[in-house]
Amino acid sequence: MFIPTMDDLLANLLQSCKGAGMRKTKSLLALLETLIDHDAPVTLAELTAFPKLQTLCDRVTLYRLLQRLNERGIVRRLGLHERSAYFTLLIPGSHKDYLICTSCNDIKAIQAPCPVHALEKEIAATSGYKKLYHELEFFGICPNCEVT
């Protein structure tokens, strides 16, 4: 099984952006690199705190980039109920579900097979929907918060 390097992943993402009509800018490159480096979904506020992004773009530019990436299917915006919007890369052939702590808001990717893939395929086949996807989040209290 081929596992892409970070450079391969970045090149593929930039190619997807180009195919979606986006120009390769320093801000776009820095945002994609930051999202690749950060395994869990992140908020706009968290992204603006990364020094690399702070020096290249303001909050509004970052928000617009995230919106454009979301509209083009390169980034997914997660609502996660009453919380702020979170953003994560959509990597073809890859899927992540999440554990969310209701106390500290920590988010971790679940490292287990997704039980919904077969159901998703069946629904797509019977409904005629294309590009079907799902989001699966589990909420609870993480071990760190349970101790305190």
C-alpha positions in Angstrom: 0.0 0.0 0.0 1.4 3.4 -1.0 1.6 6.0 1.8 2.2 9.4 0.4 4.9 11.7 1.9 4.0 15.1 3.1 5.5 16.6 0.0 3.4 14.2 -2.2 0.3 15.2 -0.3 1.0 18.9 -0.6 1.7 18.5 -4.3 -1.6 16.7 -4.8 -3.5 19.3 -2.8 -1.9 22.1 -4.8 -2.9 20.3 -8.0 -6.5 20.0 -6.7 -6.5 23.7 -5.9 -5.2 24.5 -9.4 -7.9 22.3 -10.9 -10.5 24.2 -8.9 -9.3 27.5 -10.3 -7.2 28.7 -7.3 -3.9 30.4 -7.7 -0.9 29.1 -5.7 -0.1 31.9 -3.2 2.1 32.0 -0.2 -1.0 32.1 2.0 -2.6 29.1 0.4 0.7 27.1 0.6 1.1 28.0 4.3 -2.5 27.1 5.1 -2.2 23.7 3.4 1.1 22.9 5.1 -0.4 23.9 8.5 -3.5 21.7 7.9 -1.3 18.8 6.8 0.9 19.2 9.9 -2.1 19.4 12.2 -3.8 16.0 12.4 -7.0 17.1 14.1 -9.6 19.6 12.9 -8.8 23.2 13.8 -10.8 26.4 14.2 -10.1 29.7 12.4 -8.9 31.1 15.8 -6.4 28.3 16.2 -5.1 28.7 12.7 -4.6 32.5 13.2 -2.4 31.6 16.1 0.2 29.7 14.0 3.2 32.0 13.5 3.6 31.0 9.8 0.1 32.0 9.0 0.2 35.2 11.1 3.0 36.6 9.0 1.4 35.8 5.7 -2.3 36.6 6.0 -4.9 38.2 8.3 -7.9 36.5 9.7 -10.2 37.6 6.9 -7.9 36.3 4.2 -7.6 33.0 6.1 -11.4 32.7 6.4 -11.9 33.4 2.7 -9.3 30.8 1.8 -11.0 28.2 4.0 -14.4 29.0 2.5 -13.0 28.6 -1.1 -11.3 25.4 -0.1 -14.5 24.1 1.5 -16.6 25.1 -1.6 -14.2 23.2 -3.8 -14.1 20.0 -1.7 -10.5 20.3 -0.6 -11.3 21.2 3.1 -14.3 20.0 5.1 -16.0 22.3 7.6 -17.2 20.4 10.6 -20.0 21.9 12.7 -19.6 19.8 15.8 -22.8 21.0 17.4 -22.7 24.3 19.3 -18.9 24.6 18.9 -17.0 26.9 16.5 -16.5 25.7 13.0 -13.6 23.3 12.6 -11.7 22.7 9.4 -9.9 19.6 8.2 -8.4 18.5 4.9 -10.4 16.1 2.6 -7.8 13.7 1.4 -9.1 11.3 -1.3 -9.1 7.7 -0.1 -8.8 8.8 3.5 -11.5 9.2 6.1 -11.4 10.2 9.7 -14.0 10.1 12.5 -13.4 11.9 15.8 -13.6 11.8 19.6 -14.5 15.1 21.1 -14.2 15.9 24.8 -17.2 17.9 26.0 -15.1 19.4 28.9 -11.9 20.7 27.2 -13.0 20.5 23.5 -10.0 18.3 22.7 -10.5 16.5 19.3 -8.8 13.3 18.4 -9.1 11.2 15.2 -10.4 7.7 15.9 -7.9 5.0 14.9 -10.4 2.3 14.1 -12.3 1.1 11.1 -15.4 3.2 10.4 -18.6 1.1 10.8 -20.6 3.3 8.5 -18.7 2.9 5.2 -20.8 -0.1 4.0 -24.1 1.7 4.9 -22.8 4.8 3.1 -22.2 2.7 -0.1 -25.6 1.1 0.2 -27.4 4.4 0.6 -25.5 5.9 -2.4 -26.4 2.9 -4.5 -30.1 3.0 -3.6 -30.7 6.7 -3.5 -28.7 7.8 -6.5 -26.8 10.4 -4.5 -23.3 11.1 -5.7 -20.2 12.2 -3.7 -22.0 10.9 -0.5 -20.0 11.4 2.7 -20.7 11.2 6.4 -19.3 12.7 9.6 -19.1 10.6 12.7 -18.3 12.1 16.0 -18.3 10.6 19.5 -18.7 12.9 22.4 -17.5 12.3 26.0 -15.1 13.3 28.7 -11.4 12.6 27.9 -9.1 10.8 30.4 -7.4 14.1 31.4 -10.6 15.8 32.3 -12.0 12.8 34.1 -9.1 12.9 36.5 -9.5 16.5 37.4 
